[in-house]
């Protein structure tokens, strides 16, 4: 890989890999991601100011307007299962003409299940537009890849299976995104211990993986309905979203004997 940078970001580790393009693209993208994280998660960032101004129209940057728009799209396509607003169903108005947003009085926006994917998509798109032949942007366990990989056989993306299923599965993608989510606390044996979703965009992969973690194997249907694929890991095994995920496994990667799928939605 021509350029690769690894750095701390938002309490996790980020990676920017760039193949081709002008020198300095990776470092420029690192600065871009640091700014987005501060703006979207910081106590004095754009989202914090938007929440503080609930009830009034607020002019926001193009990046923040995009994040709000994605949040509303995610709420719509999931039928409200993903809702970043508190209280749930809170009213939000937007004006694309003036790039303004108005949260209803006492409504707040929490983009934690969305921001990493949105930032990775934005960074990857900008790198390609700047002339990069191939890009890999990873924020924590959310990865977006595009273009030519160093090997020419797709980008290898490791996904760790936690707990008794401990193993690392490697997926290979040409263009797309992978998001893996685990509970912030150890999950009961009856609950989902991890969820992984592969989608065209990182923001949708992150949102769907978060939903799958919360809902367990019953979330596989909605994941498929949104045009994604993946798996949910519970104490009973792994539930696959159909057979599509098998074609993404890198050579040598497999779901071991203890990790056989308990079922499959087709």
C-alpha positions as CSV (number, residue, x, y, z in Angstrom):
1,X,0.0,0.0,0.0
2,X,1.5,3.4,-1.0
3,X,0.3,5.2,2.1
4,X,-1.1,3.9,5.4
5,X,-1.7,5.7,8.6
6,X,-3.0,4.3,11.9
7,X,-4.1,6.8,14.6
8,X,-6.5,7.1,17.6
9,X,-9.9,8.4,16.8
10,X,-13.0,8.8,19.0
11,X,-11.9,6.2,21.6
12,X,-10.9,3.7,19.0
13,X,-8.3,3.2,16.3
14,X,-8.6,4.4,12.8
15,X,-6.7,3.4,9.6
16,X,-6.4,5.1,6.3
17,X,-4.8,3.3,3.4
18,X,-4.4,4.8,0.0
19,X,-3.2,3.2,-3.2
20,X,-2.2,5.7,-5.9
21,X,-3.0,9.4,-6.1
22,X,-0.9,12.3,-5.0
23,X,1.4,12.1,-1.9
24,X,-0.2,13.2,1.4
25,X,-3.7,12.0,0.7
26,X,-3.7,9.7,3.7
27,X,-2.5,12.4,6.1
28,X,-5.0,14.9,4.7
29,X,-7.8,12.3,5.3
30,X,-6.6,11.7,8.9
31,X,-7.1,15.4,9.6
32,X,-10.5,15.3,7.9
33,X,-11.6,12.4,10.1
34,X,-10.3,14.0,13.3
35,X,-12.3,17.1,12.4
36,X,-15.5,15.1,11.7
37,X,-15.2,13.1,14.9
38,X,-14.8,16.3,17.0
39,X,-17.7,18.0,15.2
40,X,-20.1,15.1,15.5
41,X,-19.1,13.7,19.0
42,X,-17.4,16.6,20.8
43,X,-19.1,18.3,23.7
44,X,-18.8,21.6,21.9
45,X,-19.2,20.2,18.4
46,X,-21.9,20.8,15.8
47,X,-24.2,18.1,17.0
48,X,-24.0,19.3,20.6
49,X,-24.8,22.8,19.5
50,X,-27.7,21.5,17.4
51,X,-29.1,19.7,20.4
52,X,-28.7,22.7,22.6
53,X,-30.6,24.8,20.1
54,X,-33.6,22.4,19.9
55,X,-36.7,24.3,18.9
56,X,-34.9,26.8,16.7
57,X,-33.5,26.6,13.2
58,X,-29.8,26.1,13.1
59,X,-27.5,26.5,10.1
60,X,-25.0,23.6,9.9
61,X,-22.0,22.7,7.7
62,X,-22.5,20.5,4.6
63,X,-20.9,17.6,6.5
64,X,-23.3,17.8,9.5
65,X,-26.3,18.3,7.2
66,X,-25.3,15.1,5.4
67,X,-25.1,13.3,8.8
68,X,-28.6,14.5,9.8
69,X,-29.9,13.5,6.4
70,X,-28.4,10.0,6.7
71,X,-29.9,9.7,10.2
72,X,-33.4,10.5,8.9
73,X,-32.9,8.1,5.9
74,X,-31.8,5.3,8.3
75,X,-34.9,5.9,10.5
76,X,-37.1,5.7,7.4
77,X,-35.6,2.6,5.7
78,X,-35.6,0.7,9.0
79,X,-39.2,1.6,9.7
80,X,-38.1,3.4,12.9
81,X,-36.2,0.4,14.3
82,X,-33.2,2.7,14.2
83,X,-34.0,6.0,15.7
84,X,-31.2,8.4,16.7
85,X,-33.7,10.8,18.2
86,X,-34.6,11.1,21.8
87,X,-37.5,10.8,22.5
88,X,-38.1,8.1,19.8
89,X,-40.0,9.6,16.8
90,X,-38.9,13.1,17.7
91,X,-39.7,15.6,14.9
92,X,-36.9,16.9,12.8
93,X,-37.2,19.5,10.0
94,X,-34.6,20.2,7.4
95,X,-34.1,22.8,4.7
96,X,-31.6,21.8,2.0
97,X,-31.9,25.3,0.4
98,X,-30.6,27.0,3.5
99,X,-28.8,24.0,4.9
100,X,-30.7,24.4,8.2
101,X,-32.0,21.9,10.7
102,X,-34.6,22.3,13.4
103,X,-35.0,19.7,16.1
104,X,-38.4,19.9,17.9
105,X,-38.3,21.3,21.4
106,X,-36.6,18.9,23.8
107,X,-35.6,16.5,21.0
108,X,-31.9,15.5,20.7
109,X,-29.9,13.6,18.1
110,X,-27.5,10.9,19.1
111,X,-25.4,9.8,16.0
112,X,-23.2,7.2,17.8
113,X,-24.5,4.2,15.8
114,X,-24.0,6.1,12.6
115,X,-21.1,8.6,12.7
116,X,-18.2,6.2,12.0
117,X,-19.8,4.7,8.9
118,X,-20.8,8.2,7.7
119,X,-17.3,9.5,8.2
120,X,-15.7,6.4,6.5
121,X,-18.0,6.8,3.5
122,X,-17.3,10.5,3.2
123,X,-13.5,10.0,3.5
124,X,-13.4,7.1,1.0
125,X,-15.5,9.1,-1.6
126,X,-13.3,12.1,-1.2
127,X,-10.1,10.0,-1.7
128,X,-11.4,8.4,-4.9
129,X,-12.5,11.9,-6.2
130,X,-8.9,13.1,-5.4
131,X,-7.4,10.4,-7.7
132,X,-6.7,7.5,-5.4
133,X,-6.9,4.2,-7.2
134,X,-7.8,2.2,-4.1
135,X,-8.8,3.2,-0.6
136,X,-9.4,1.6,2.8
137,X,-10.9,3.6,5.7
138,X,-11.4,1.9,9.0
139,X,-12.8,3.5,12.2
140,X,-12.9,1.0,15.0
141,X,-14.8,-2.0,13.6
142,X,-16.4,-0.1,10.7
143,X,-14.5,-0.4,7.3
144,X,-15.2,1.1,3.9
145,X,-13.1,0.0,0.9
146,X,-13.2,1.1,-2.8
147,X,-11.2,0.6,-5.9
148,X,-8.1,-1.5,-6.5
149,X,-6.6,-3.4,-3.5
150,X,-2.9,-4.0,-3.1
151,X,-3.2,-7.7,-4.1
152,X,-5.8,-7.1,-6.8
153,X,-8.0,-9.8,-5.2
154,X,-10.1,-7.6,-3.0
155,X,-9.4,-5.9,0.3
156,X,-8.9,-8.3,3.3
157,X,-11.1,-7.3,6.2
158,X,-10.5,-9.2,9.5
159,X,-13.6,-9.7,11.7
160,X,-13.1,-11.1,15.2
161,X,-15.6,-13.6,16.6
162,X,-15.7,-13.1,20.4
163,X,-16.3,-15.4,23.4
164,X,-16.4,-19.2,22.9
165,X,-16.4,-18.7,19.2
166,X,-13.0,-16.9,19.4
167,X,-11.6,-16.8,15.9
168,X,-10.8,-14.3,13.2
169,X,-12.7,-14.5,9.9
170,X,-11.3,-12.6,6.9
171,X,-13.7,-11.2,4.3
172,X,-12.6,-9.9,0.9
173,X,-14.4,-7.0,-0.7
174,X,-13.8,-5.0,-3.8
175,X,-16.1,-2.0,-3.2
176,X,-18.3,-1.9,-0.1
177,X,-18.3,-1.8,3.7
178,X,-18.3,-4.1,6.7
179,X,-19.4,-3.2,10.3
180,X,-19.1,-5.4,13.3
181,X,-20.7,-4.5,16.6
182,X,-20.3,-6.1,20.1
183,X,-22.2,-5.3,23.3
184,X,-20.6,-2.7,25.6
185,X,-21.0,-5.3,28.3
186,X,-20.8,-9.1,28.3
187,X,-24.0,-10.4,26.7
188,X,-26.2,-13.1,28.4
189,X,-25.9,-16.5,26.7
190,X,-29.4,-15.9,25.2
191,X,-28.5,-12.6,23.6
192,X,-26.4,-11.6,20.6
193,X,-22.7,-11.5,21.3
194,X,-21.8,-9.9,18.0
195,X,-23.3,-8.8,14.7
196,X,-21.5,-8.3,11.4
197,X,-23.1,-6.7,8.3
198,X,-21.7,-6.2,4.8
199,X,-23.3,-3.5,2.8
200,X,-22.6,-1.1,-0.1
201,X,-22.1,1.9,2.3
202,X,-20.5,2.0,5.7
203,X,-23.3,4.0,7.3
204,X,-25.9,1.4,6.5
205,X,-23.6,-1.4,7.5
206,X,-23.1,0.2,11.0
207,X,-26.8,0.9,11.5
208,X,-27.9,-2.6,10.5
209,X,-25.2,-4.3,12.6
210,X,-26.3,-2.2,15.6
211,X,-30.0,-3.3,15.0
212,X,-28.9,-6.9,14.5
213,X,-27.0,-6.9,17.8
214,X,-30.1,-5.5,19.6
215,X,-32.6,-7.9,18.0
216,X,-30.5,-11.0,17.6
217,X,-31.2,-13.6,14.9
218,X,-34.7,-12.1,14.2
219,X,-33.0,-9.1,12.6
220,X,-31.6,-11.1,9.7
221,X,-34.8,-10.6,7.7
222,X,-34.6,-6.8,7.8
223,X,-30.9,-6.9,7.0
224,X,-31.6,-8.8,3.8
225,X,-34.5,-6.5,3.0
226,X,-32.1,-3.6,3.0
227,X,-29.9,-5.3,0.5
228,X,-27.2,-6.3,2.9
229,X,-25.8,-9.6,4.2
230,X,-24.0,-10.7,7.4
231,X,-24.4,-12.8,10.5
232,X,-25.5,-12.6,14.1
233,X,-23.5,-14.5,16.8
234,X,-25.4,-15.8,19.8
235,X,-24.8,-18.4,22.5
236,X,-26.6,-20.9,20.2
237,X,-24.3,-20.4,17.2
238,X,-24.3,-18.2,14.2
239,X,-27.3,-17.2,12.1
240,X,-26.4,-16.3,8.5
241,X,-28.3,-14.0,6.3
242,X,-28.6,-16.5,3.5
243,X,-25.6,-17.9,1.7
244,X,-24.2,-14.6,0.2
245,X,-21.7,-14.1,3.0
246,X,-19.9,-17.4,2.1
247,X,-18.7,-16.0,-1.2
248,X,-17.0,-13.2,0.7
249,X,-14.8,-15.4,2.9
250,X,-11.1,-15.2,2.1
251,X,-9.3,-18.4,1.4
252,X,-8.6,-20.2,4.7
253,X,-11.4,-18.4,6.5
254,X,-14.3,-20.5,7.7
255,X,-16.9,-20.7,10.4
256,X,-15.4,-23.5,12.6
257,X,-17.2,-26.6,13.8
258,X,-18.4,-24.8,16.9
259,X,-19.6,-21.9,14.9
260,X,-21.9,-23.6,12.4
261,X,-25.0,-21.5,11.5
262,X,-28.1,-22.4,13.5
263,X,-30.3,-21.2,10.7
264,X,-30.5,-19.1,7.5
265,X,-32.9,-16.6,6.2
266,X,-33.5,-16.8,2.5
